[in-house]
Amino acid sequence: MPLPEEVVTSVASTNFKSLGDGPSFYHNLAMSNATNQQNLAAQNAIAQQQALGTVLTAAVGKIVKALTEADAEEAASLNKVFSGDDVASKIASLLSALGSGQVAAKTAQTTPPPTGG
């Protein structure tokens, strides 16, 4: 039994439209995939840049800390080298003077008051 002419024409038109729309559909699909890949690459680049920024911030902080902090021994050594003064001997002299002052104060406290006699 032959198909009616309207059915054949309709099927032929639908097939022709599908064949014509196919390349456009697949092109759009490929472009969408490429855009997604570009977005992913951009996100990865941003994440990598942020991670590098974190590492650089930590490194600079550590360098600045090392440059700005000095321990007491290093400070005394530098003072002696640059000024010729020995801080340790000054501190020892100061402690000696304080100690003798304390001894004098204790002696004064324990000396009995003079009595009439």
C-alpha positions as CSV (number, residue, x, y, z in Angstrom):
1,M,0.0,0.0,0.0
2,P,1.6,3.3,-1.0
3,L,2.0,6.2,1.4
4,P,0.0,9.3,0.9
5,E,1.9,12.1,-0.7
6,E,1.4,14.4,2.3
7,V,3.1,11.9,4.6
8,V,6.0,11.5,2.2
9,T,6.4,15.2,1.9
10,S,6.2,15.8,5.7
11,V,8.8,13.1,6.4
12,A,11.1,14.4,3.7
13,S,10.8,18.0,5.1
14,T,11.5,16.8,8.6
15,N,14.5,14.8,7.5
16,F,15.8,17.7,5.4
17,K,15.4,20.1,8.4
18,S,17.2,17.6,10.7
19,L,20.1,17.2,8.3
20,G,20.3,21.0,7.9
21,D,20.1,21.7,11.7
22,G,22.7,18.9,12.6
23,P,25.9,20.8,11.9
24,S,24.6,23.9,13.7
25,F,23.6,21.8,16.7
26,Y,27.0,20.0,16.9
27,H,28.8,23.2,16.4
28,N,26.9,24.8,19.3
29,L,27.6,21.7,21.5
30,A,31.3,21.9,20.7
31,M,31.4,25.7,21.5
32,S,29.6,25.1,24.8
33,N,32.2,22.4,25.7
34,A,35.0,24.7,24.7
35,T,33.5,27.5,26.8
36,N,33.2,25.2,29.8
37,Q,36.9,24.1,29.4
38,Q,37.9,27.8,29.2
39,N,36.0,28.6,32.3
40,L,37.6,25.6,34.1
41,A,41.0,26.7,32.9
42,A,40.3,30.3,34.2
43,Q,39.2,29.0,37.5
44,N,42.3,26.8,37.8
45,A,44.5,29.8,37.0
46,I,42.8,31.9,39.6
47,A,43.1,29.2,42.2
48,Q,46.8,28.8,41.4
49,Q,47.4,32.5,41.6
50,Q,45.6,32.7,45.0
51,A,47.8,29.8,46.3
52,L,50.9,31.4,45.1
53,G,49.9,34.7,46.8
54,T,49.4,32.8,50.0
55,V,52.9,31.3,49.8
56,L,54.5,34.6,48.9
57,T,52.8,36.3,51.8
58,A,54.1,33.7,54.2
59,A,57.6,33.9,52.8
60,V,57.7,37.7,52.9
61,G,56.4,37.6,56.5
62,K,59.1,35.2,57.6
63,I,61.8,37.3,55.9
64,V,60.6,40.5,57.5
65,K,60.4,38.8,60.9
66,A,64.0,37.6,60.5
67,L,65.2,41.0,59.6
68,T,63.4,42.9,62.3
69,E,63.9,40.6,65.3
70,A,67.2,40.1,67.1
71,D,67.8,38.1,70.3
72,A,69.6,39.6,73.3
73,E,72.9,37.8,72.6
74,E,73.0,39.1,69.0
75,A,72.1,42.6,70.1
76,A,74.9,42.6,72.8
77,S,77.4,41.3,70.2
78,L,76.5,44.0,67.7
79,N,76.7,46.7,70.3
80,K,80.1,45.6,71.4
81,V,81.4,45.4,67.8
82,F,80.0,48.8,66.7
83,S,80.6,50.8,69.9
84,G,83.5,49.1,71.6
85,D,81.4,48.9,74.8
86,D,80.9,45.7,76.5
87,V,77.3,45.6,77.7
88,A,77.9,42.5,79.9
89,S,80.5,44.4,82.0
90,K,78.2,47.3,82.3
91,I,75.4,45.0,83.5
92,A,77.8,43.3,86.0
93,S,78.9,46.7,87.4
94,L,75.3,47.8,87.8
95,L,74.3,44.5,89.6
96,S,77.4,45.0,91.8
97,A,76.3,48.5,92.7
98,L,72.8,47.4,93.4
99,G,74.0,44.5,95.6
100,S,76.2,46.8,97.7
101,G,73.4,49.2,98.1
102,Q,71.2,46.4,99.4
103,V,73.9,45.2,101.8
104,A,74.1,48.8,103.2
105,A,70.4,49.0,103.6
106,K,70.2,45.6,105.4
107,T,73.0,46.7,107.7
108,A,71.2,49.9,108.6
109,Q,68.0,47.9,109.4
110,T,69.7,45.5,111.7
111,T,71.9,47.9,113.7
112,P,70.5,48.5,117.1
113,P,69.6,52.1,117.9
114,P,71.9,54.0,120.1
115,T,70.8,54.0,123.7
116,G,71.6,56.5,126.4
117,G,74.3,55.3,128.4
